Amino acid sequence: MTNRLNKASAQRPKRMMCRRAITNVLRCAMITAGLFVVGCADDADDTSGVQVNLTLDPSPPVVGEAVVSLVLKNQDGTLLEKAEVKIEGNMNHAGMKPSFADLTEVEPGKYDGTLDFTMGGDWFILVTAQTPNGQTIERKIDVEGVQAR
């Protein structure tokens, strides 16, 4: 009888250690899941009211360099001048190297540059504009069906 009590007493710390380990694993999983959800939040939902109009030439786009023209307008329709505009082109599937370009203001509120579409398929362009007053505008623009030559 004493032997059974000793075995039960010896198993208690093991059970407690297992429970603690499981609890810690679950806590870590919940924290990781919470960080993942926060990290995946879409920053493209900009509340600045700035209109971003993007056009490509050629249109529809083909593999190779395309001229990107971008017009920025405030909520009231006035052109947004003297912004620093950068774009990043990405394919919709992972594993492809992105293309980058800095756009130059060619007219008040109109910015041009070239972006290299390296492969046919569906792309998206991330637009980041920094205004003279420090406001950051971010947009994600889908570019579907880039054609192979």
N, C-alpha and C positions, 0 to 999 in steps of 0.2 A: 504494500500500500504506500509506504513511504517512497518507494522507487517511482511509482506513478505520479505522485505529487511533485517529485523532483523533475520528472520529464515535463510535466505541465508547466511548472515554473520556468524551466529552461526554454520552452517554446514561446512563452509570453513575450520576452524581449525580441525574439525573431519576428513575431507577428507585428509588434509595435514598429519595428524597423521597416517591415514591408509596408505597413500602412503609411508611415511617414514618407517613404520613398515614392509610393504611388501618389500621395497628396502633393509632394513636391513636383513630380512630373506633370500632374494635371495643372498645377499653378503655372509652371513654365509654359505649358501648351496654351493656356488661356492668355498669358501675357504676350506670347509670340503672335497668336491670332489677332489680338487687339492691335499690336504694332503693325501687322500686315494690313489690316483694314485701314488704319490711319495712313499708311504709306501709299495705299492705292487710291486715295482720295483724288478726284479729278480737279486739278488746279485750273483747268480750262474754263470753268464756270466763273468767269470774271464778272464782277458786278459794277465795273467802271462805267458802263454804258457806251464805251468806245466801240464804234463800228469798224470792223476789219474786213476789207474787201480784197480778195486775192484773185488774180488772173494769171494764167500760164500761156506762154507762146513757145511752141505750138500748142494748140488746143484742138482735140484731145492730145495730151502729152505722149511723147514717145521716148524710148530709151536714149539717153544722151543729155546734153545740156538743154535746159529750158529757161527762158527769160521769165522771171517772177516779178510781177508788178503788184504792189500793195498800196492801198489807199486807207488812211486812218482818218476817221471823223469823230468828233466829240458828239455827245448826246444831242446838242443843238444843231448838228450838221456842219459845223465849222471844221475845216481841215486841221489836223493835228500836226504841227510843224516841229522840226528840229528834234525828232525822236531818234534814238539809237535802236535800229531794228536788226534782229538776227533771226535766221530761220534754220531749222533742222528737219531734213527729210528722212523718214524712216519707212521701211516696208512694214506691212501689217504683221508679218510673221517674224519671229525672233531669229537672231543669228546673222543678220545682214548688217554690214557697215553703214552707218548713217552718212548723209551728205550735209554739209554745213555751208552757209553763206551769210555774209553781212550785206544788208541792203543799203543803198545810197539814196539820199533824198534828191530826186531829179526835178521836182516841182514842189511847191508848198503842199505838204501832206501826202505826196506820192513818192514811193520808194521802189527802186528797181535793183535787181541782181540776177545772178544765174545760179541754178541748182542742177546738180548732176543726178539724173535718174539712172542708176547703174543696172537696172534690171526691170523687165516687164512685170506687171502685177499691180496690186493695190498698195498704195502708199498713204502716209499722212504727213502733214507739215506742221511742226510746232513753231508758232510765231511768238517771239518775245520782243516787246518794245518797251524801252525805257524813255519816259518823257522828260523834258527839261526840269519839271518840278519834282521828279523822283518817283512818279507813279509807274508801276510795272503793269503792262497789259500782256496777257498770255492767252493764246488761242490754239486749238487743235483743229486743223482743216483737213478733211479727207480728200484724197486724190485717187479716185478709183480707175482702174483699167489703163495704167501706163502700158502702151503698146510696144512690143519688140519691133525692131526695124526689119 
